[in-house]
Amino acid sequence: MSGIGKGIKKARLHRKAATAIFFESNGGPTRAEATVPEIRFAVGEPDLDIGNVETVLEALVDTCYY
């Protein structure tokens, strides 16, 4: 596994992004969907490479039902 994959797995970024999408998409007053900046803000941490968020989102699009 590459270094990027290990970093994503260690940060549990897929789970965090899916959770952020779920909460941002439920009951929002203005929009019914989460935006990429909202997801970045929700999962961001000091040591996280924020560029991995797009990688995770692409993987979720390919594997998730909804």
C-alpha positions, 0 to 999 in steps of 0.5 A: 500500500502506498504512503497516501493510502496508509495515511488515509486509512490511519486518519480514517478519512473515508469514515469521517468524510461519509459522516460529514456528508451524512450530517451536512446533508440532513436537515440543512436550512439552505441546501440538501447536499454537502459541499466539498469545502464543508467536507474539508472543514469537517474532516480537517485536522492539523496533520491531515493532507487536505488534498486527500479529501478529493481522493476519498470522495472519488472512492466514496462515489465509486463504492457507495450506493447513495 
